Amino acid sequence: MANKALKIFPILLCLFTIFLPACESTDIQTATDAGIDAVKALTLSDKDVQDLSEQSARYSDQKHVLAPPENRYSLRLRRIVGKPGKEGNLNFNYGVYLSPTVNAFAMANGTIRLHSGLMDRLNDGELRFVIGHEMGHIVKNHIRKKIRLAYAASAVRKGVASQKNLAGEVARSLLGDLAESLMNAQFSQLEEKEADDYGLVFLKREKNNPQNAVSALEKLARLGPDHSFLSSHPDPGKRAERLQAQLEGKAVSIEENRQNWIARLKAFLENTFPALYKYLEKILPESA
């Protein structure tokens, strides 16, 4: 991957410079930075992701009013989550923004933030599902994808910023909004379903009533079609119906469906092409 990125770097850099007027009004250093960011988006390491997430989380906490430890929202959140969560090498940390906004978000380093407006609308069990949902976005690597997209957007803006004109000045003022783009990232329907499934499993694992997942989404569905939350999330009502079907044994999770498909494929290959199946067994990882 790194070699491929190095090969296409000159192409990316040329694209940024070709479409910029070749005169002294062009800031060559910024244009070069744009090409570097474009390559960076393709070659982000796990450490890069963690570092960016740490910086973005700090930026977000400085921009918003983070509830102090003895605030009633902080006390309630600690009561809900108990001891800090952990998944493999990942440690989760939680906090509340004192804001009427109905929202929550996560960073790839395990940072999860709820807005007090969301906490006002949901009971403790429903908030546990929301927390599990945000954990799912992290565990399933959805945030990593969004960081790559944010870097790509940064590269484009820096290309514009390299022009020393009004548009360039406006673009320069946007160069620090990587954290903002991550906070407001929109996920695909598949990603939201995977996060919902994780939230449901989280409730079961923590011995909480899984019905809270359904009621949380039903409450969010009642916000109204014009609410900003619904404009950036797939229909909570349909998501609630999907989870309810799972609880009733009428549907399976995305992961279960994926594993069932893999099992059927393996059975087909083993019965129809036994030699090929034995060969694939040797070269493919056990999880495949």
Summary of the structure (lengths in Angstrom):
residues: 288
radius of gyration: 22.5
end to end distance: 21.7
largest distance: 68.8
contacts: 863
relative contact order: 0.10
helix: 65%
strand: 7%
